[in-house]
Each structure stands twice: as C-alpha cells, then as structure tokens.
Amino acid sequence: MVKVVNKAGYAKAFDFSELPVSEPMQRSLARLYAARSRAWTSHETAKTCWSRVMTFATFLSELEDTPEDLDGVTVAVLKRWRARHVSTVTGKAVLSTVRLLLQQDRRFAGGPVTEELLRRFPAAKPSKRSYENDERKRVVLAAQRQFRAARLRIEENNRLLRAWRAGELEEASRDWRLGEVLDHLARTGDVPRSILPSGQSHVDHRNLLGGSGPEQTWGRLFLSRMELTALAVLLSDRFAWNLKIYDRMPAPTAGPSMGEKTSITYQVQVEKHRAGRGRWFSTENVTDSGADSPGRLITQALETTAHGRDLATRLRPGTDLLMVARLYAPARVAHRHQDTERPRPVGPLVNGHRDAQVGGRGVSRLVAIRNPDVWPVVFPGCGQFKGTTPFPARASARRCESPVVVTR
C-alpha cells in the first residue's frame, strides 16, 4: 500500500496487491512507485502513474512465462512491451512513465535489458492545434455574450438590493418586496421556499419573481457554472492563464494606482505548477483604467462573484476564492464530490470552472460554453491536457492545446 498526499493535505492510497502479478513483483513496483511519488503533490499525477503501472502489470500477467520479479524481465519482454504501445501517442506516454519507474531499480543499472529499456522511441506528434484567429474570435464572442448577460442581470438586482438595504424603497411596494427576497437570497444562497405535502420544494413569491427557474431565483445574484466557465474563457483569452488555476485562484486585492485617482491596480496571485516546488505562485499586477483596459475584466469578475464570495466566507471562514458559482443541485453534487484536487463545495456554492455540464451530465474533463447564436464549444479540461490554455498566449510565443470544437 502506497499513500500519496496532495497539496491540499488529502491522502490517497494505492493498493499494489491489486496488481495481477506475483507478490515479489508487486513489492518491487510498489517500492519504485513510492520513491517516485515523494515529489508529487497531485493525486491526478499519482492516478495517472498508477494506471500505467497497472497496464504494465497486466501485460506481464498475460505472458506465457510471467516473471516473478523485475530481474525476470528480459530483452524479449521489453521488445514486446514496446511494440504494443509505441505506435500511439497514449502508448508512448505509458512507455515513458514505466521506463522512468524501472530505471530507478538497480537491476536496470546496465546490460542489454537496460539498453532496451532506455532505447529511444519517436517523439509523439502533437494531435492538437491552437485556434486560428478567426476561430478564437468566435469562441470569445460566445463567452462575451454569455457573461455579459449574466453580469447585467446581477448588476440590476444588486442595485435593487442596495436600495432596499438603504431604505430607499417604498415599503410594501413591488420593488420593496423583491428587495426583501434578494436580501434573503444574498444571506442564504436561495430564495424563500416551502416544502409541499408531497415533499417537493416550492418557490415562494413565484409571481413576484416571474418564475421559478434559476435566472428568476438564485441567478439574480449568483453566476451559474456555465456562466463562470464563460468568465474563465475570457480571462484565459485576456491573460493566457492556465485553466486549472481557476479552481483555487484567490480573489485579487486592489489598491489605487500610483499617480492615478481613477485607476485601480489589482494584485492577482497566479499558480504555476510547472515552475517547481517553492515557486508555484507569482503575482501579476493588472490595472483597470477604463472600459478597454485589461483590469476591467477583473473588476467585472469581482462584482459578479461578490455575493458568492461573501456567502462562502460566512459558511466557511477564510474562504475567498475568485471563481465561485451557484450549484443547480447542491445536495446531489456535494454527495458526489470526490475530487481531492479541488475545493469541496461550500453550501450551495462551488469553486472553479470544471463543474460545468455538457448535455445535462457532470463532466470533470470538459467545460463548455453554449450559445445558440454561435455554436457549442467544448474545451478539454486540465485533467486531460494538463498545463494548457485554450488560446495562444498574446504576450508569449508558447503554443497551447486547442479546444475540441463541436459544430452543428
């Protein structure tokens, strides 16, 4: 049994007795896996390596003469192992992972078997490409339309809530009653509801709200997961940030710009895993100096997530992550939440973009934007294409993986 502790402090166990090989082989692979895992801080990395070790063990178990331990792995065995996987991109990744594990063992310190293990294979050809500029513009336009509609909806309701709290509305008027409902929504994350004798939940003040759907109820002050995904796409397009950072991105802090009374400069903490342990975080300064400035999007992100962040802080003190959305079915999602890499839901709220749904089902590796006037766009999530952004970085020459586009 090998336990891997991720950056959040959660432990995940991997039982090597499940491998379909002899006990000595299980112990040898477990020892190599444990040595390799000391540098890991991600369960995703651990699970990927585990699945590839299982693939190798399964391959050995299918041999006519299954080796009892690693010293029984011959040149012929490694040739067959290589031949099975070298023809595909995924197969090359499996070969590479297993090679890194095995070459730690002293039994592969030299000789023909080691030479075969270390024999190079052709580099995998990229199977994805970045969006062309016209394609990128269409994707960004879809995200802009969706986020703008959400922002205007929340701004309108925010104005009404502020007026109600300031005592500016005539008591018992329609706006006053709506402001009272919005105050309840801001404090609890939902509008007042009643439980019918049948056990079903019923929205109170349905006529006042204009319906019982998300946009008429909790969507008045909170972003949905799909709308949060649209915001993530806009941020990645503007700042070339990795999609994965949104799961734990702290809310930016603000201060006046030097010599500018009308500008605000935000300090944004960006997580960069590939920089290595101890250098994961960097701070970027982003200034909002007007409608077309980069910082205006940060201002809008803070405004549209304000109620979500305030509620999250009340429910779980110390929580202040920027990317927060309201869940459609909080109880069901919280019960299913098993992703130790991401923050757990806080009441009816969730952080990060990867809880978006495609076609009505929860997807951990896909996030999507849907716009009936443009097209459905599906982006590979970071679990599959780790360390990528959906668009070419504007301020960098590096390329990135392309989203998968599903046209009509």
N, C-alpha and C positions, 0 to 999 in steps of 0.2 A: 504494500500500500504506500503510495507516494502522495503527499499533500502539497498543494501549491497555494500560496497566499497571494491574493492580488493586491493592487494598490489601495483598494478600499478596505483591506483587512479581512476580507472573506476568504475562508479556506475551502478548497475543493479537493476531494480525494479521488485518486485513480488506482483501481484495484488490478494489479498485474496478474493476479490469479485467474482473471477472466481471459487472459490470452490463451489461445488454443495450442500451446506448446508445452514442453516439459518444464518441470519446476526449476531446474538449473538455468534454463533459458529465460524463464520469467524473472528470476532473481538478477541475472546479468542485465537484461533490458531495463529492469526497474532501477538498478544502480546507475546506469548510464543516463536514464531519464531524470533521476533525482539530481545528478550532478549538473545536467544541462539546465534544469528548472530553477537553479539558485539565482539566476539572473533575470527571471521572468517576473513581471508584475501584472500580467494579464491572463485571465482564465481562457480567453479566446486563443492565445498562443498555446497554452497548455493543452486545450482540447484539440487543436489542430495537430500538434505533435503526437498526442495520444492516438488519434485516429490513424495516423500514418504508421505508428508503431504497430497498431492492430493490423493494418494492411500487410505489413512485413511478416508479422507472426502468422497470419492466416496463410500467406504464401508459403512459409516454411512448413506449416502443418499439412499442406497439400502435396508436398514432395513425397516420392516413393520412399526415400530414406531420410526421414526428418532428423536433422541434427539435434543432439541432446543439449548442446550449449554452443556458444559462439565459436569455440575452437573447431566445431564440426562444419562451419560454413566454408565451403570450398570455392575455388575459382569458377567451377561449373555452375554452382548455385548462384553466385553473384551475376554470372552472364545471363542466366535465365531470368533473374530478378530485374536486371537492366532491360532485357529485351521486352519484358512485359509492360514496362512503363515509359520507356524513352521516347515513344512516338507521340506523346501528347503533352500539352502544357502542364496539366494537372499531374501527370505521371512524373515529369521532370521535378516538380516540386516535392513529390513523395520521395524520389530517389535522393534528392539533395538533403532532406530532413534526416532520413535514415543514415545517410553517409556521415553527416555531422555527428550523429549519436555514436555510431560504431567506431569511428576513428579515434574516439576518446579511450577505447579499450586497448590495453597493452598487447592483446593478441593480434591487433592490427597495426603493430608498430613497424612492420616491414615484411618483405617477401612478396611472392606472386599474388596472394589473396589481397594484400593491401594495395598493390598496384592496380588490380582490377577494381577494387572499391573506389580508389581515387581517380580512376580513368575518367577523363572529361567527357561530357556529352554536349551536343549542340545547344546553344542558348535558346531558350524559348522565345519564339517570335510574338510580339505583342498582338493580342487579338482584339484590342480596343483602340479607339482613337478619340481624340478630343473633338468637341463640336466645332464645326465650321462657324464662322462669324454669324452668318445668316441664321443658322440653326440655333445658336446660342441666344440671339436676339428674340427668337420666337419663344424659347423657354423662359427667358427673363420676363418677357411681356406677359406670359401666362401667370407667373408668380406675382408680378406687379399688380395685375388686375385682382387677383385673389386677396393679396394682403391689403391693398388699398380699400377694398370693400369692407374688410374686417376692421381696418383702422377707423374708417369713417363711422361705422356702426358703434364702435366702442367710444369714440370721441363724443358722439351725440348723446349717448347715455351717460357718459361721465359728466357732461355739462349739466344735465338734468339732476344727477345725484349731488353734485356740488351745490346747486341752487337749493335743493331740498335740505341739505345739511346746514346751509347758511340761513335757513328760514325765509327764503325769498319767494316761496310759492304760497299761493292762497290755500289755506287748509281745506281739505276735503275735495279740492278740485281734482280733475283727472291727472294733471301733472304731479300734484302733491301725492296722490295715491300711488302713482307709478314710481315716484321718488322713494316712497316708503318700501316698495317691493325691491327696488335697486339696492337700498341700504341693507336689506336682509340678504340679498344675493352677494353683496360685497363681503359681508361678515361670515357667511356660511358656505358660499360656493354654489348655492342653488336658490331658486325662488321658492316661496312657501308651497308646500304640497300637503295633501291629505291622503290617507290610506282608506280606500273604499272597502266595504264589507267583503268584496271578492279578493282583497289582498293587493289589488293593483294601486299604483300611485297615480294620484290625480293632481294636476296643476291648479292651484287656487288662482283666482283672478285671471282666468284664461281669456275672458273677453277683453279685459283691460290690457293684457299683454299682446293681444292679437293672434294668439295661437299657443301651442304647447311644444313647438319644435325648438331645437337648440338656439336658433337665431332670435326667437321671441322670448326665450327664457335665459339660461345661463350665458348664452353667446352675447348678450348685451354688454357684458363686462369682461368676458374671457375669450381668448383665442381657442379655436378647435385645433386638434392635432394637424389637420391638413393645412390650416392657415399658418400654423407655426412652421410647418415644412416649407411653405412658400417664403416665409421670412428667412429661413435657413438658406434657401437657394439665392435670395437676394444678397444676403451677407457674404456668401461664398463667391458670388459673382463680383461683388464690390471689393472684397478684401482678400480673395484667394485663400480663405481659411479652409482647413480640413473639416469635412462634415462631422467627424467624430467629436470634435471639440465642443459641439453644442450640448452634449449630454451633461457636461459639468462646467460650463462656462459661467464664472461669477458675473453678477451684474456689474457693468462698468461704473466706475466712480467718476465724478465730474468736478471740474474746477474752472474758474474764469481763465481765459486765455491771456497771456502776457500782453499788456498794452491794448487789449480789446475788451470793451464793455459789453458788446453784443454777441460775442462768440463764446462757446463753451468747448473746452477740450476734455475728452474722455480718456481715462486710462483703462485699456482693455487688456485683461490677462488672457493670454493665448497659450494653450497647452501644446507642446511639440514633443511627442514621444520619441521621435527619431533623433532628437538632439542628445539623447542618452540620459542616464540616471544623474540627478542633480542639476540638470539643465533643461528640465521639462517645460518650464514656464518662462515666458517673456512678456513684457508689457509694451503694447503699442499705443501711441497717442493719436487720437482721432478727433479732429476739430469740426464742430458744427458752426459754420459761419454763414449759413444761408441755405436756401432750398436745394441748390445743386451741389452742396458740399458733401463729402463722404460721411461726416458726422451726423447729418440729418437722419440717415437711416438708423443710427444708434439711438438718437432721440426718439424716433418713432417706435423702435423696438422696446425701449424703456416705458414709453407711455402705454403701449398696447398690452404689455405684460405686468403693469403696475399692480393691478388688483390680484392677479395670480401670485405675484411675489409677496405681496403683503399677507395674503391668506396663508401661503406656505410658511412664512415666518411665524405667524401666530400658531399654526398647527405643529410646527417643528422648529422651535427657536434655533437660530443660527443658519437657517436655510435662506440663501439669497442668490439663486441661480437665475440667469437671464431668461433662458428659453423654457418657459412654462406654459402648458396648455391645460385645458379642462377636458377630462375624460368623458366619453359618452356614457360608459357603464362602469363607474369607479369600482364597485364591489367585484364585478367579474374580472376586471383587469388586475386589481390588486391580488386577487386569489391566484391568478395565473402567473404573476410576476416571479420569474426565477432567474433573471439575468443579473448575475452578481457584478457585472461590469458597469451597470448603470444605476443611478439613484432609484430607490424604491418610490412608488407613488406616495404623495403626501395628501391624504384625504382624497378629494376628487381630482387632484392635480398630478401631472406627470411632467418630468423634465426631459428635454432633448427632442429630436425630430423623428426618431426611429419607431415611434409607436403609431405612425401614420398607417392608415388602412388602404388596401388596394382591393377593389371588388368586394368590400364588406368583410374581409378577413384580416386579422392582425398579421403583420409581416415584420420580422426582425431584420431582414436584409434588404428590404425595399422601402423607399419612401416615394411618394407620388404627389404630383400636382395635377388636378383635373380642372379643365376649363372648357366648357362646351363650345366656346367660340374659337378655340385654338386647337388643342389636341391633348390627349392624355400623355403625360411624360413620366417615365419610371426611371429612377436613379438607383444604381447598385449601392447598397449601404456599406458601411465601413467593415462589417463583419466579413464581407466577401472581397472587397477591394480596399484593403486596409491602407490608410495613409494617402488617399486620393481626394481630389476635389473635382466637382463636376465640370468645371470650366478651366481653360488655360489661365494661368495667373497673369494679370495685367502687368504687374510690376516684377515679373520673374520670367526667366526663359524656360523654366521647367514645364514639362508636359504633364498631363494628367489623364486618368481613365475617362472614357466617355460614358454618359448615361445611355441606357438602352431606351430607344425611342419606339413606342408602340403607336403606329399611325392608325388612322381609321380604316 
